[in-house]
C-alpha cells in the first residue's frame, strides 16, 4: 500500500497571476484598451446541451474570457459526437456573452466506414499518408465551410484558439498556418496521436496551452519539436455548486456508495469498472453500491448494487458526489478530468487507475486520492478508504485545498491572457 499513499501534506501556493496583467475590475474588464480586442475559439461542438469533455471546457474558458475580450466561437451544427448529425441551426447566436458561428456538417459519420479506416491505420504500420488523411476526414466533423470562413476571417482576431487536437476542425484548420494560432490539445497516449498527420498539426501551433504537467511531458516526448514554443499551464477553474444542494434521490438516501460521473463507455474503462466492482461485491459482500451518472453507450449490468441515474443536473451531480465515499475513474485516456477535481472540491477522495498518468499525478500532487494497477490493488485501496478514518478525512481536506489553490478561474484567465499577449 505504501506506493498508493502520499501523506506528505505539503502546502502548495497557487501560481500568481502574471505581474504584467492587472486584476480585472468589478465589471470583469481589465480596461478600455482590451475591450475591443477579439479572439476566436474553434471547437467541434459547442452549446449549453454539450455537457462534458473538451467541449464543456471550451465553453467555460470562452465565457470567462468574454469578460475581457470580444469572443467568437467557430463550431458546427452537431450535437452528437458519434454521428455528427446537424441538430443546431446554422448561423450566428449569442450564448452567455459569446458569439457562436455554426456551420453545417457536410456528411454524417458512417460508423462502419469509420471503423474500417480506424483498423487500417491502427493495425497496419505501413499505412499511407492518404489513409491518414482519410481517417481525419471520417473522424470528422467534416465541415469545410467552417474551415473556409476561418481562413478568410482569422486575421481580425488577436488569437485563434483551437480546442482539442483530434478532430477535423483542428486537424485541418491549424495547419493552414495562422500566425495567431494557439492549440489547446487535450492530448493523451492513444493510438491516433501517433499518426504522422499530427506532426504538422502540432508544428503549426504558435503557442500551446496545457492542462497538466503529465500532458505536456507526453506531448514533448511524442512531438519533441514543440519544446521551444510559447506555452502556459492552464487547467480549468472549478466553480462548484451555485446554491444549496438538492436532496439525494430516494434510492441513495442512507446508502453507502462510490460514484462514477461521465460518459458510460468502454473507452472510459467502464467495462473494467463493472467487472472489478462486481468481483469486489462477490468477495466482500456488504451494502456498498456503485452509482452512475451520465449518458450510457455501453450496456449496464442489471444488479441491485449498481444504480444508474442517467443524465442529471449540475447541482444534482454535486449532491451525489458529496454523498459518496469516493469517485472512481478507470479511464486510461484523460488530459485533465474535471470530475476528479469536482469530487475533490466536494471533499470526496478519488480512486483512479494508475494507467493514466494524469489521474495518478492528481493523486500524488493532492494527497487526495489513491490509485490502482489491477483488481487486487483496487480492492485494497477501496478497503483502505472504508477502514482508515483519519487518513480518509485527511484526503478529504487535501482535495479541497488542492482545487482551491490550483484551479481558480482568476489564475487560469491570467495565464491565458499572458499566452494570448505573447503570440498576438
ROLODO-200611 format. One line per field, with one value per residue (C-alpha): residue in three letters; x, y negated, z negated; residue number from 1. Coordinates in pm, 1 decimal, decimal comma. Layout:
N
type (ALA ...)
px (X ...)
py (Y ...)
pz (Z ...)
seq (NUM ...)
END
This chain:
424
type (UNK UNK UNK UNK UNK UNK UNK UNK UNK UNK UNK UNK UNK UNK UNK UNK UNK UNK UNK UNK UNK UNK UNK UNK UNK UNK UNK UNK UNK UNK UNK UNK UNK UNK UNK UNK UNK UNK UNK UNK UNK UNK UNK UNK UNK UNK UNK UNK UNK UNK UNK UNK UNK UNK UNK UNK UNK UNK UNK UNK UNK UNK UNK UNK UNK UNK UNK UNK UNK UNK UNK UNK UNK UNK UNK UNK UNK UNK UNK UNK UNK UNK UNK UNK UNK UNK UNK UNK UNK UNK UNK UNK UNK UNK UNK UNK UNK UNK UNK UNK UNK UNK UNK UNK UNK UNK UNK UNK UNK UNK UNK UNK UNK UNK UNK UNK UNK UNK UNK UNK UNK UNK UNK UNK UNK UNK UNK UNK UNK UNK UNK UNK UNK UNK UNK UNK UNK UNK UNK UNK UNK UNK UNK UNK UNK UNK UNK UNK UNK UNK UNK UNK UNK UNK UNK UNK UNK UNK UNK UNK UNK UNK UNK UNK UNK UNK UNK UNK UNK UNK UNK UNK UNK UNK UNK UNK UNK UNK UNK UNK UNK UNK UNK UNK UNK UNK UNK UNK UNK UNK UNK UNK UNK UNK UNK UNK UNK UNK UNK UNK UNK UNK UNK UNK UNK UNK UNK UNK UNK UNK UNK UNK UNK UNK UNK UNK UNK UNK UNK UNK UNK UNK UNK UNK UNK UNK UNK UNK UNK UNK UNK UNK UNK UNK UNK UNK UNK UNK UNK UNK UNK UNK UNK UNK UNK UNK UNK UNK UNK UNK UNK UNK UNK UNK UNK UNK UNK UNK UNK UNK UNK UNK UNK UNK UNK UNK UNK UNK UNK UNK UNK UNK UNK UNK UNK UNK UNK UNK UNK UNK UNK UNK UNK UNK UNK UNK UNK UNK UNK UNK UNK UNK UNK UNK UNK UNK UNK UNK UNK UNK UNK UNK UNK UNK UNK UNK UNK UNK UNK UNK UNK UNK UNK UNK UNK UNK UNK UNK UNK UNK UNK UNK UNK UNK UNK UNK UNK UNK UNK UNK UNK UNK UNK UNK UNK UNK UNK UNK UNK UNK UNK UNK UNK UNK UNK UNK UNK UNK UNK UNK UNK UNK UNK UNK UNK UNK UNK UNK UNK UNK UNK UNK UNK UNK UNK UNK UNK UNK UNK UNK UNK UNK UNK UNK UNK UNK UNK UNK UNK UNK UNK UNK UNK UNK UNK UNK UNK UNK UNK UNK UNK UNK UNK UNK UNK UNK UNK UNK UNK UNK UNK UNK UNK UNK UNK UNK UNK UNK UNK UNK UNK UNK UNK UNK UNK UNK UNK UNK UNK UNK UNK UNK UNK UNK)
px (0,0 293,5 319,0 -52,2 -44,2 121,9 92,6 346,9 67,0 288,6 118,8 131,9 79,5 -120,8 72,2 18,8 -149,3 130,3 259,0 215,8 -159,8 -363,3 -655,6 -992,5 -1222,8 -1575,0 -1718,8 -1480,8 -1298,9 -929,3 -957,3 -1083,4 -774,8 -875,2 -1248,9 -1235,5 -971,0 -1115,0 -1025,7 -1177,1 -1214,8 -1250,2 -1433,6 -1606,5 -1925,0 -2046,9 -2364,4 -2544,1 -2653,9 -2293,4 -2213,4 -1875,5 -1519,5 -1320,9 -1636,2 -1758,0 -1406,3 -1407,8 -1737,1 -1624,4 -1297,4 -1468,5 -1729,3 -1464,8 -1252,3 -1563,4 -1537,2 -1214,0 -1227,3 -1484,7 -1508,7 -1635,7 -1657,8 -1641,3 -1824,4 -2060,0 -2431,4 -2356,4 -2464,9 -2386,0 -2015,5 -2082,2 -2282,5 -2209,7 -2573,0 -2677,5 -2910,0 -2842,7 -2939,3 -2658,0 -2579,9 -2479,6 -2618,9 -2502,8 -2462,2 -2373,2 -2191,3 -2008,0 -2076,3 -2126,4 -2093,0 -2234,6 -2165,8 -2339,9 -2155,0 -2121,4 -2151,7 -2255,2 -2018,4 -2064,9 -1963,7 -1893,1 -1673,3 -1503,7 -1425,1 -1275,3 -1032,4 -951,6 -838,1 -645,7 -432,4 -408,6 -324,3 -107,5 220,8 272,0 -46,7 -20,1 -46,8 -361,4 -516,9 -430,7 -595,1 -898,9 -906,9 -911,0 -1199,9 -1403,7 -1323,4 -1494,3 -1688,5 -1640,7 -1711,2 -1521,6 -1741,5 -1611,8 -1252,9 -1315,9 -1472,7 -1197,3 -929,8 -1090,0 -1151,8 -870,5 -674,5 -922,5 -852,1 -570,5 -560,3 -740,9 -756,3 -808,1 -965,6 -856,0 -602,0 -804,4 -1090,6 -1120,8 -1181,0 -834,8 -657,7 -743,8 -771,8 -448,7 -212,4 -340,9 -58,0 -222,8 29,7 -204,6 -294,8 -295,1 -350,2 -529,6 -451,0 -606,3 -372,5 -301,1 -145,8 -384,8 -333,5 -430,6 -172,3 95,8 -39,7 218,7 -55,4 -48,2 315,3 204,4 -84,4 140,0 414,9 164,3 68,9 227,9 155,2 22,2 -197,8 -153,3 -389,6 -143,1 231,5 170,6 2,0 294,6 552,7 380,7 337,1 700,9 808,1 581,3 648,3 997,1 998,6 741,5 973,8 1061,8 708,1 545,0 332,7 136,2 -5,9 -373,7 -615,9 -969,2 -1146,0 -1379,8 -1678,4 -1866,4 -2238,7 -2400,2 -2653,3 -2786,5 -2756,3 -3076,9 -3185,7 -3046,9 -3270,8 -3473,0 -3267,9 -2948,2 -3066,4 -2890,0 -2680,9 -2303,6 -2180,2 -1898,6 -1981,9 -1883,5 -1963,2 -1926,4 -1999,4 -2062,4 -1839,9 -1590,8 -1335,0 -1372,0 -1287,2 -1644,7 -1648,3 -1347,8 -1513,9 -1821,4 -1606,4 -1397,4 -1695,5 -1897,6 -1598,1 -1543,5 -1902,9 -1887,3 -1579,0 -1661,7 -2040,8 -2184,1 -2416,3 -2179,1 -2329,9 -2189,4 -2378,5 -2355,2 -2424,0 -2406,4 -2512,2 -2468,5 -2328,5 -2245,5 -2480,3 -2503,8 -2519,5 -2851,9 -2774,0 -2929,6 -2599,9 -2547,1 -2765,2 -2788,9 -2915,3 -2860,1 -2813,7 -2851,9 -2834,3 -2512,1 -2647,8 -2759,1 -2418,7 -2253,8 -2506,5 -2440,5 -2064,9 -2092,8 -2277,2 -2032,6 -1746,6 -1531,5 -1538,7 -1398,8 -1247,2 -1096,5 -1029,2 -676,7 -713,7 -753,2 -579,6 -729,9 -1053,9 -1295,0 -1496,0 -1189,0 -1139,9 -1511,4 -1514,9 -1211,8 -1377,2 -1678,6 -1444,9 -1456,0 -1138,1 -1086,6 -993,3 -836,4 -634,1 -260,0 -251,1 -344,4 -51,3 -276,5 -506,6 -214,2 -49,0 -356,9 -345,5 24,7 14,8 -303,6 -270,0 -643,1 -677,5 -546,7 -460,5 -453,2 -296,7 -516,9 -807,9 -619,0 -499,2 -847,1 -991,9 -711,0 -733,2 -1113,2 -1092,3 -832,7 -1070,0 -1350,7 -1147,3 -893,4 -1099,1 -817,6 -639,5 -970,9 -1053,6 -707,0 -769,9 -1099,8 -928,8 -633,3 -862,4 -1041,7 -710,4 -568,2 -855,5 -887,2 -515,9 -461,2 -788,6 -917,7 -1053,3 -865,3 -533,6 -631,5 -765,9 -442,2 -241,6 -449,2 -414,7 -35,0 -13,1 -252,4 -40,4 278,0 168,0 -88,5)
py (0,0 -241,3 -345,0 -427,7 -682,1 -1018,6 -1167,6 -1449,9 -1710,8 -1982,0 -2316,6 -2443,9 -2805,6 -2894,6 -3045,8 -3421,8 -3598,9 -3724,4 -4057,7 -4233,3 -4166,1 -4370,7 -4214,7 -4280,9 -4537,7 -4478,5 -4471,2 -4195,7 -4427,2 -4499,6 -4838,9 -5006,3 -4908,8 -4542,5 -4572,3 -4572,7 -4304,8 -3998,2 -3634,1 -3320,3 -2957,9 -2663,1 -2365,4 -2064,5 -2100,5 -2389,2 -2463,4 -2450,3 -2096,0 -1974,9 -1877,7 -1713,3 -1681,6 -1934,5 -2097,3 -2196,6 -2311,4 -2529,0 -2690,9 -2761,6 -2921,4 -3118,7 -3257,2 -3361,7 -3532,1 -3708,1 -3937,7 -4069,0 -4004,4 -4003,1 -3623,3 -3428,6 -3050,2 -2871,5 -2541,1 -2300,1 -2226,9 -1885,2 -1776,1 -1401,4 -1323,3 -968,2 -1071,6 -1446,2 -1488,2 -1852,0 -1934,5 -2302,7 -2571,0 -2720,2 -3086,7 -3313,1 -3321,1 -3456,9 -3217,4 -3372,6 -3665,2 -3460,6 -3489,4 -3141,8 -3084,9 -2747,5 -2567,6 -2260,0 -1929,9 -1819,2 -1447,3 -1247,0 -983,2 -635,5 -422,4 -111,1 -304,4 -487,4 -159,9 -28,1 -318,2 -306,5 52,6 -30,5 -298,1 -140,4 216,6 160,2 -19,2 -65,5 -262,9 -557,1 -932,1 -920,0 -675,1 -907,6 -1199,2 -979,3 -897,1 -1267,3 -1330,2 -1035,2 -1118,8 -1448,4 -1654,9 -1717,7 -2088,2 -2257,4 -2569,3 -2634,2 -2598,9 -2832,6 -3100,2 -3074,3 -3101,2 -3420,8 -3581,3 -3472,3 -3792,6 -4004,4 -3813,8 -3866,9 -3490,2 -3183,8 -2903,1 -2550,8 -2315,7 -1950,1 -1818,7 -1513,6 -1640,3 -1766,5 -2127,9 -2144,8 -1883,2 -2068,8 -2423,0 -2456,0 -2351,1 -2647,3 -2827,2 -3117,3 -3342,3 -3378,3 -3010,9 -2863,4 -2490,9 -2355,4 -1992,9 -1791,0 -1517,1 -1180,1 -849,7 -692,5 -523,9 -827,1 -1063,1 -855,0 -927,6 -1118,4 -1364,7 -1519,3 -1622,6 -1911,6 -1992,6 -2040,9 -2208,8 -2466,9 -2592,3 -2926,8 -2865,8 -2579,1 -2572,8 -2258,8 -2114,3 -1915,1 -1853,5 -1493,5 -1605,5 -1832,5 -1562,6 -1312,6 -1561,3 -1670,3 -1308,4 -1245,0 -1582,0 -1691,3 -1985,6 -2173,6 -2226,3 -2586,0 -2705,0 -2961,9 -2773,8 -2800,8 -2556,4 -2643,2 -2377,0 -2478,0 -2667,7 -2459,4 -2662,0 -2409,5 -2432,4 -2775,5 -2725,8 -2473,1 -2115,7 -1929,2 -1623,9 -1293,5 -1061,3 -825,7 -520,4 -681,9 -817,2 -645,2 -438,4 -394,2 -421,9 -505,2 -714,0 -735,6 -1052,1 -1084,1 -900,5 -532,6 -394,8 -112,7 -372,8 -529,3 -198,6 -132,7 234,7 296,3 87,9 310,1 625,4 503,7 379,9 698,9 910,8 693,8 737,1 1112,5 1132,8 871,7 852,7 558,8 276,2 68,2 -44,8 -178,9 -486,3 -601,7 -948,8 -1018,3 -910,6 -538,3 -398,0 -66,4 196,9 160,9 483,5 543,4 561,4 421,1 269,6 77,1 -234,8 -421,3 -778,9 -868,1 -1233,3 -1462,6 -1838,1 -2006,2 -2063,0 -1701,3 -1587,3 -1776,9 -1646,0 -1285,8 -1344,4 -1498,7 -1192,4 -936,9 -757,1 -833,4 -896,5 -612,5 -652,9 -372,4 -581,0 -548,8 -843,7 -1173,3 -1506,3 -1676,5 -1519,1 -1780,2 -1522,4 -1430,6 -1795,9 -1844,6 -1545,4 -1678,2 -2018,9 -1846,1 -1685,4 -1334,2 -1141,9 -973,2 -617,3 -600,4 -378,3 -427,0 -351,2 -716,0 -939,8 -1246,9 -1084,7 -937,4 -1280,0 -1442,3 -1187,9 -1237,8 -1618,3 -1648,3 -1363,9 -1332,1 -1001,1 -651,1 -467,8 -104,3 109,3 419,7 578,0 672,3 313,6 180,9 392,3 296,6 -77,4 -78,6 114,1 -134,6 -425,5 -241,7 -141,7 -421,3 -712,4 -953,7 -912,7 -934,6 -1265,8 -1395,8 -1312,1 -1499,3 -1812,0 -1782,6 -1758,7 -2083,1 -2264,1 -2125,4 -2252,1 -2587,3 -2659,9 -2537,1 -2560,5 -2913,3 -3099,6 -3422,5 -3237,5 -3046,6 -3352,7 -3534,5 -3253,9 -3254,1 -3632,5 -3604,1 -3349,5 -3546,3 -3859,2 -3665,4 -3536,4 -3804,9)
pz (0,0 -50,5 311,2 317,0 38,3 38,7 -309,3 -299,9 -329,6 -188,0 -139,8 212,4 305,6 616,1 905,1 907,4 1193,8 1424,4 1298,2 1631,0 1626,2 1378,6 1196,3 1356,6 1204,1 1073,8 1425,0 1530,1 1774,5 1746,4 1908,9 2223,7 2422,2 2407,2 2455,6 2834,6 2879,7 3050,0 3003,8 3152,0 3046,7 3282,6 3136,0 3289,7 3077,1 2867,0 2673,5 2343,0 2422,8 2462,4 2107,4 2092,6 2209,1 2404,3 2541,8 2196,3 2114,1 2426,5 2329,9 1975,2 2088,3 2366,5 2127,2 1875,0 2139,7 2274,0 1971,4 2124,4 2499,4 2777,7 2816,2 3119,4 3140,4 3476,3 3443,2 3617,4 3601,2 3447,2 3101,5 3107,5 3147,6 3267,1 3575,1 3618,2 3728,1 3779,2 3488,4 3426,6 3678,3 3882,6 3841,5 3553,4 3199,9 2865,7 2570,7 2234,8 2394,2 2658,1 3033,4 3175,8 3552,0 3655,4 3983,2 4114,4 4115,4 4477,0 4409,4 4105,9 3979,3 4123,3 3824,3 4029,7 4270,5 3983,4 3805,5 4130,0 4165,4 3792,6 3831,0 4145,9 3979,6 3633,0 3730,4 4037,0 3960,5 4334,2 4386,6 4623,1 4576,6 4788,2 4542,3 4253,5 4433,6 4493,3 4122,0 4031,6 4270,6 4144,7 3782,4 3852,0 3806,9 4180,1 4208,7 4494,7 4475,1 4122,7 4241,0 4537,2 4318,0 4058,9 4325,3 4454,8 4114,1 3881,6 3934,1 3737,9 3417,6 3172,0 3126,2 3260,1 3003,3 3137,5 2884,3 2899,5 3147,7 3252,4 3468,7 3825,6 3720,1 3561,2 3771,6 4094,7 3959,3 3764,7 4047,9 4250,2 4071,9 3890,6 3721,3 3420,9 3365,6 3016,0 2961,0 2654,1 2737,9 2451,9 2571,5 2414,4 2510,6 2761,1 3099,7 3309,6 3165,4 3336,4 3684,9 3887,3 3981,5 3635,6 3666,2 3887,5 3653,1 3350,1 3551,2 3681,8 3336,2 3244,1 2876,2 2663,4 2352,1 2142,6 1883,2 1671,7 1643,4 1749,9 2071,3 2155,0 2077,1 2302,8 2587,8 2573,6 2595,2 2893,5 3063,5 2947,0 3189,6 2976,8 2680,2 2774,1 2849,2 2616,8 2368,0 2046,7 1792,5 1767,8 1649,1 1563,9 1290,9 1079,0 963,6 753,6 680,1 702,8 423,6 177,0 293,4 377,6 180,8 296,8 499,4 282,5 379,5 245,3 -88,6 -374,3 -131,6 -119,1 238,8 474,8 780,9 1145,0 1342,6 1717,6 2037,3 1962,0 2233,1 2275,6 2385,5 2040,6 1870,1 1764,0 1862,5 1639,0 1366,1 1372,5 1361,3 1068,3 869,0 914,9 816,9 512,1 400,7 453,7 233,7 -30,4 -33,9 -223,6 -124,9 88,4 419,7 744,9 867,0 1229,8 1365,7 1737,0 2082,2 2146,9 2471,2 2301,0 2161,2 1783,9 1582,1 1411,0 1040,9 724,3 617,0 944,9 961,6 1290,6 1251,8 1617,3 1705,7 1403,1 1347,4 1239,4 890,1 854,6 978,5 695,8 443,5 543,4 532,1 186,7 56,8 196,2 29,4 332,8 705,2 917,9 1262,7 1470,2 1782,1 1916,7 2152,2 1966,6 2019,5 1711,6 1573,8 1443,9 1247,8 1041,4 948,4 880,7 647,3 461,2 425,3 270,3 17,5 162,4 243,0 578,1 668,6 1014,7 1244,6 1234,4 1607,2 1668,1 1576,0 1544,1 1288,9 1099,4 1098,1 944,5 660,8 594,0 600,9 396,7 146,6 201,1 377,5 430,3 749,8 851,7 1124,9 1113,4 928,6 606,7 570,9 648,7 369,0 130,1 193,4 166,7 -160,8 -284,4 -227,9 -402,8 -708,5 -777,0 -900,3 -991,3 -659,0 -475,8 -644,8 -556,6 -190,9 -203,2 -336,0 -98,8 202,9 124,0 76,0 399,0 609,1 434,1 468,1 822,7 1013,2 953,1 1252,8 1184,2 1204,4 1518,1 1700,3 1623,4 1778,2 2094,9 2123,8 2091,1 2373,5 2597,8 2548,8 2619,2 2959,1 3051,7)
seq (1 2 3 4 5 6 7 8 9 10 11 12 13 14 15 16 17 18 19 20 21 22 23 24 25 26 27 28 29 30 31 32 33 34 35 36 37 38 39 40 41 42 43 44 45 46 47 48 49 50 51 52 53 54 55 56 57 58 59 60 61 62 63 64 65 66 67 68 69 70 71 72 73 74 75 76 77 78 79 80 81 82 83 84 85 86 87 88 89 90 91 92 93 94 95 96 97 98 99 100 101 102 103 104 105 106 107 108 109 110 111 112 113 114 115 116 117 118 119 120 121 122 123 124 125 126 127 128 129 130 131 132 133 134 135 136 137 138 139 140 141 142 143 144 145 146 147 148 149 150 151 152 153 154 155 156 157 158 159 160 161 162 163 164 165 166 167 168 169 170 171 172 173 174 175 176 177 178 179 180 181 182 183 184 185 186 187 188 189 190 191 192 193 194 195 196 197 198 199 200 201 202 203 204 205 206 207 208 209 210 211 212 213 214 215 216 217 218 219 220 221 222 223 224 225 226 227 228 229 230 231 232 233 234 235 236 237 238 239 240 241 242 243 244 245 246 247 248 249 250 251 252 253 254 255 256 257 258 259 260 261 262 263 264 265 266 267 268 269 270 271 272 273 274 275 276 277 278 279 280 281 282 283 284 285 286 287 288 289 290 291 292 293 294 295 296 297 298 299 300 301 302 303 304 305 306 307 308 309 310 311 312 313 314 315 316 317 318 319 320 321 322 323 324 325 326 327 328 329 330 331 332 333 334 335 336 337 338 339 340 341 342 343 344 345 346 347 348 349 350 351 352 353 354 355 356 357 358 359 360 361 362 363 364 365 366 367 368 369 370 371 372 373 374 375 376 377 378 379 380 381 382 383 384 385 386 387 388 389 390 391 392 393 394 395 396 397 398 399 400 401 402 403 404 405 406 407 408 409 410 411 412 413 414 415 416 417 418 419 420 421 422 423 424)
END
